[in-house]
Amino acid sequence: MAASGLPRKMTMTVSPDRIAVIGSSPFAVFLSGLLATGQTRDVALVRDPDAEGHLRDGIDLGFAPHIRPDTLSLLARLVPEAQRLLSRFPVPVIDRGDLLLGATGHPAREALAHMTHVAAGFGLPLEPMPGENPRRVRVRDVRRLRRAAFLAAGDGWLAARGVRQVHGRDLAGIGRDGSATIAGETYPLAILADDAAALVHGVEADLAKLGRFVPHATLLTEPVPPLAITPLALDLDSGAILRQRASGALQITGPFSGSALPAGFSDLIGQHPLRLAGRAEHMRFVSHDGAPVLGAPRRGRATVFLGLGPDALMFAPMLARWIAGAASEPEAQWCAAHGATRSARSPAVAEFAPVRAEA
């Protein structure tokens, strides 16, 4: 293991004492604060303050579908740590409730059955529910980030850790050595911490070897009566997530076009007539093997954290340790296996994914 904490084939040429985290997502905010904890590093967060309005509509969870035992084992250990760190915010930023996983097609049903079996070995409470079409599993006590509260409290939390917040217009660019230049200052390590940042600042040819950007949409309906089964559900066939807000409005996010909802949600919604109140479109990165992509795609490129999914926030403490060279051996091995220099389709890390890039 190299001194930087990255595997030798991904070793950085400088010690990451000055780091620029580029991204406006909660993951980017959380990661930058964790990297600056103890104020032993100079960390700058390059974010777009105008993005906060639409970012409030995202969904961050303490669980997401994984079929890899090492990933589920890691997630079981990381969730309590992330919750403990988030509990230190000055306002409550975490809610808890049940998540319903549903699968209709054969591949999704097989993935759900495998996941349920493996998760039980790590103490993750997945409970099969009656019915076969769709087949469903309830995940008990899933953490959900209250994005609006988190983003509102983020400025003070970052300031207390000495993180310098910078508007995106002050980022002069990413150098050929993987550095960032901000207002005339050089940060030797640049991290593209979310899909939006990679779409703007990543090198297209490098990212194309790893996957592609897929159109996603978030739909918001006018309020409807409370859903009978659950206010939070994930459809494995499409990858879409449904959440009923306290107002009764339904929020559905996933890789779909138009206003048609995934079939897996139809019986949850029942006969309630839906009226569209809003729609937002964005791009998400999907790797060729469905697994996250971590690190620099090749020497001299910025580090990327892509494809982490709705439970990305839970992985932030581990990834901060990895960058700092303080990850445990199992954590470092997991990160190395998911490195950006791996083959396009790596059977060692491949995940079930409804939408995959074509290699």
ZAKE-404984 format. One record per residue (C-alpha): residue in three letters; x, z, y. Coordinates in steps of 0.1 Angstrom, whole numbers, plus 2048, in hexadecimal, padded with zeros to 3 digits. Example, Ala and Ser with C-alpha at 12.3 -4.5 7.8 and 13.67 -1.06 7.14 Angstrom:
! ZAKE-404984
ALA87B84E7D3
SER8898477F5
This chain:
! ZAKE-404984
MET800800800
ALA80E7F6822
ALA81380F83D
SER7F4802850
GLY7DE80B833
LEU7D67E782B
PRO7E07D680B
ARG8027C580D
LYS7F37A280E
MET7DE7AD82C
THR7F97C283D
MET7F87C1863
THR8187BB876
VAL8127D888E
SER8067FC88A
PRO7E27FD896
ASP7E78168B2
ARG7D38008CB
ILE7B47F28BC
ALA7997DC8CB
VAL7787DD8B9
ILE7627C08C2
GLY73C7C28BC
SER71C7D18C9
SER70C7DD8A9
PRO7098028A0
PHE7247FC885
ALA73C7F18A1
VAL73480F8B6
PHE738827899
LEU75881788D
SER7698188AF
GLY76083D8B4
LEU76D846891
LEU78E833897
ALA7938468B8
THR78B8688A9
GLY7A68808B3
GLN7B08698CF
THR7D085F8BE
ARG7C883A8C3
ASP7BF8248E1
VAL79E8158D7
ALA78A7FC8EB
LEU7677F18E2
VAL75D7CF8EE
ARG7377CD8EF
ASP71B7BC901
PRO7067D6913
ASP6EA7BD915
ALA6E87BB8EF
GLU6DA7DF8ED
GLY6B67D48F1
HIS6B47BD8D3
LEU6CB7D28BF
ARG6B17EE8BF
ASP69E7D88A6
GLY6B87D988B
ILE6B57EE86B
ASP6D280385F
LEU6CE81683E
GLY6E082E828
PHE6D981880A
ALA6DB7F3802
PRO6D97DF7E1
HIS6FB7DF7CF
ILE7017D67AB
ARG7267E07AA
PRO72C80379C
ASP74A8097B2
THR7368017D1
LEU7198177C7
SER7318337BE
LEU74182F7E0
LEU72082E7F2
ALA71584E7E2
ARG7348607F0
LEU73384F812
VAL70F85681C
PRO71287C81F
GLU732877834
ALA72285E84B
GLN70387484F
ARG719892858
LEU72B87E873
LEU70B870881
SER6FC893882
ARG71689B89D
PHE7058848B6
PRO6F48978D3
VAL6D288B8C8
PRO6C48848A5
VAL6CD86189A
ILE6C3862875
ASP6A1861865
ARG69A865840
GLY680855829
ASP67A84180A
LEU68481D805
LEU6728057EE
LEU6867EA7DD
GLY6727CD7CF
ALA67B7AF7B9
THR6657937AC
GLY67C7777A0
HIS69177B780
PRO6B377D791
ALA6A77987A9
ARG6957AB78D
GLU6B57AB778
ALA6CA7B7796
LEU6B17D379E
ALA6B17DF779
HIS6D77DF778
MET6D97F179A
THR6C080B78F
HIS6D481376F
VAL6F6814781
ALA6EA82879F
ALA6DC844788
GLY70084B77C
PHE70A8537A0
GLY6ED8697A8
LEU6DB8507BE
PRO6B58567BA
LEU6A68357B0
GLU6838397A1
PRO67281C78F
MET64E817799
PRO63080A785
GLY62A7E5786
GLU63C7C677C
ASN6367AC796
PRO6487B47AC
ARG65D7CE79A
ARG6647EB7B1
VAL67B8097B4
ARG6798257CD
VAL6998337DD
ARG6938567E8
ASP69F866808
VAL6B0847818
ARG6C184D83A
ARG6B6835856
LEU6C8833877
ARG6B3837896
ARG6C381B8A8
ALA6B48218CB
ALA6C08468CA
PHE6E283C8BC
LEU6E98228D6
ALA6DC8388F3
ALA6F48548E8
GLY71083D8DF
ASP72083C902
GLY726862904
TRP7318648E0
LEU74B8488E6
ALA757857907
ALA75D8798F6
ARG7748678DE
GLY7878548F9
VAL77A8328EF
ARG77C81990C
GLN75D80390E
VAL7627E091A
HIS74A7C4923
GLY74D7A590E
ARG75779092D
ASP7777A5930
LEU78379990E
ALA79B77D916
GLY79E7728F2
ILE7AC7788CF
GLY7D17708CB
ARG7E175D8AF
ASP7F077D8A4
GLY7CE78E89F
SER7D07A18BF
ALA7B77A38DC
THR7BE7A0901
ILE7A67B5916
ALA7A97B693C
GLY7CE7AC93A
GLU7D67C791F
THR7DF7BE8FB
TYR7D07D08DD
PRO7E57C68BF
LEU7C87CB8A6
ALA7A77B98AD
ILE7897C1896
LEU76B7AA896
ALA7537C588B
ASP7327B2887
ASP72579087F
ALA71D7888A4
ALA74178F8AE
ALA74F77A891
LEU73875D89A
VAL74675C8BE
HIS76A7668B8
GLY77275E894
VAL78473F889
GLU76A72887A
ALA781718860
ASP78C73A854
LEU769748851
ALA75C728840
LYS773730822
LEU76275181E
GLY73E749824
ARG72673D83F
PHE70F74985A
VAL6EA74984F
PRO6CD74A868
HIS6B976A867
ALA69A77587A
THR68A795884
LEU664795887
LEU64F7AF899
THR62A7B1894
GLU60F7C38A7
PRO6067E5899
VAL5F37E6877
PRO5E5804864
PRO5FF819850
LEU60C806831
ALA5FF816811
ILE61F8187FD
THR63D81B815
PRO647815839
LEU66980882D
ALA66F7ED813
LEU68A7D4809
ASP6827B37F6
LEU69F7AA7DF
ASP6937867DB
SER69777E800
GLY6AD79A80C
ALA6937A2827
ILE68B7C6833
LEU66A7D283F
ARG6657F1854
GLN6457FF863
ARG64C80F884
ALA63B82F890
SER6258198A7
GLY618807888
ALA62B7E6890
LEU63C7D5873
GLN6607CB877
ILE66D7B185D
THR6917A585D
GLY6A078C845
PRO6AD76983F
PHE68D756844
SER67F73D85D
GLY65D73986C
SER64575686C
ALA63D757847
LEU645779837
PRO65777C816
ALA63F77C7F8
GLY64C79D7EC
PHE63C7AF80A
SER6197A0806
ASP60A7BC7F1
LEU61A7D7807
ILE60A7C9826
GLY5E97C2815
GLN5CD7B1828
HIS5D87BD84A
PRO5D779F862
LEU5F979C872
ARG5FF790896
LEU6227888A0
ALA62E79C8BF
GLY6527918C0
ARG66D77E8AE
ALA69377E8B1
GLU6AC76889F
HIS6D076F897
MET6EB76487F
ARG6F9778862
PHE71877184E
VAL71476D829
SER73376A812
HIS7367527F5
ASP73576F7DC
GLY71B7857EF
ALA7357A17F4
PRO7437AF815
VAL76179F825
LEU77C7B6833
GLY79D7B0845
ALA7AF792854
PRO7A6770844
ARG7CB767847
ARG7EA77385A
GLY7E6772880
ARG7C077487F
ALA7A979088C
THR79C7A9872
VAL7787A3868
PHE75E7BA859
LEU7427A384D
GLY7257A3834
LEU7227C9831
GLY6FC7C9831
PRO6E27E283D
ASP6F8800831
ALA7167F5846
LEU71681585A
MET71C82A83B
PHE73D817835
ALA74A81C858
PRO75D83D851
MET76F82E833
LEU77880E846
ALA786823863
ARG79C83584B
TRP7A781483B
ILE7B180685D
ALA7C3827865
GLY7D6827843
ALA7C4847838
ALA7AC83981E
SER7AC8497FB
GLU7B98347DE
PRO79682A7D2
GLU78C8227F5
ALA7AB80D7FB
GLN7A67FB7DA
TRP7827F37E3
CYS78C7E5805
ALA7A87D07F6
ALA7917C27DC
HIS7797B77F8
GLY7957A980D
ALA79178A822
THR7AD77880F
ARG79B77A7ED
SER78F75B7DB
ALA76F74C7E8
ARG75C7587C9
SER76B7787BC
PRO75A78479C
ALA76A7A67A1
VAL7547AD7C0
ALA7377947BE
GLU7167A47C7
PHE6F27997C2
ALA6E77887E2
PRO6C77757E8
VAL6DA75E800
ARG6FD7537F9
ALA71473B80A
GLU71B71B7F7
ALA74071B7EE
